[in-house]
Amino acid sequence: MRSLLPILGALLLGAATALHAQAPSTDPAKPQPRKERRFDCSKAADPKACEKRRAKAKETVSKARAACEGKQGDERRDCMRQQGCAQSKDPAKCQANAKAHTERRQEAREACKDKTGAALKTCLREQRGRK
């Protein structure tokens, strides 16, 4: 019996290590951490202009977040769009695009309202592709 303990311990240690070394699951039910969506301006045709645009966009978003602080849901979404469009070159066109986007989102929600999980994601992707 004493001679089996070290062998049993080695087997358990090996099994535990193998279990922890498994590849991460790609189960759609488990949310994966988001990857940063940063565009590398050093690869752009005009890196200085790219950095300028990114800085302006970040500033616009931070101003909109500050202005819409304390609001939630649809009210916050509308506030963020209004603040963002106020900073754009053509606010009227921006508001029209935002309204069209809201309508498409509502249509997609209606079309996919009875679905959940992976079926909901698939349905929303299909709706997004239709435009």
SULBELVEN-V713326 format. One record per backbone hydrogen bond with DSSP energy under -0.5 kcal/mol. NH is the residue of the N-H (numbers start at 0). CO is the residue of the C=O. Records with the same first field share a line. If there is no record, write none. Layout:
NH: CO ; CO
This chain:
3: 0
4: 0
5: 1
6: 2
7: 3
8: 4
9: 5
10: 6
11: 7
12: 8
13: 9
14: 10
15: 11
16: 12
17: 13
18: 14
19: 15
20: 16
21: 18
29: 26
30: 28
37: 35
40: 38
42: 39
43: 40
49: 45
50: 46
51: 47
52: 48
53: 49
54: 50
55: 51
56: 52
57: 53
58: 54
59: 55
60: 56
61: 57
62: 58
63: 59
64: 60
65: 61
66: 62
67: 63
68: 65
70: 67
74: 71
75: 71
76: 72
77: 73
78: 74
79: 75
80: 76
81: 77
82: 78
83: 79
84: 80
85: 81
86: 82 ; 83
87: 84
93: 89
94: 90
95: 91
96: 92
97: 93
98: 94
99: 95
100: 96
101: 97
102: 98
103: 99
104: 100
105: 101
106: 102
107: 103
108: 104
109: 105
110: 106
111: 107
112: 109
114: 111
118: 115
119: 115
120: 116
121: 117
122: 118
123: 119
124: 120
125: 121
126: 122
127: 123
128: 124
129: 125 ; 126
130: 126
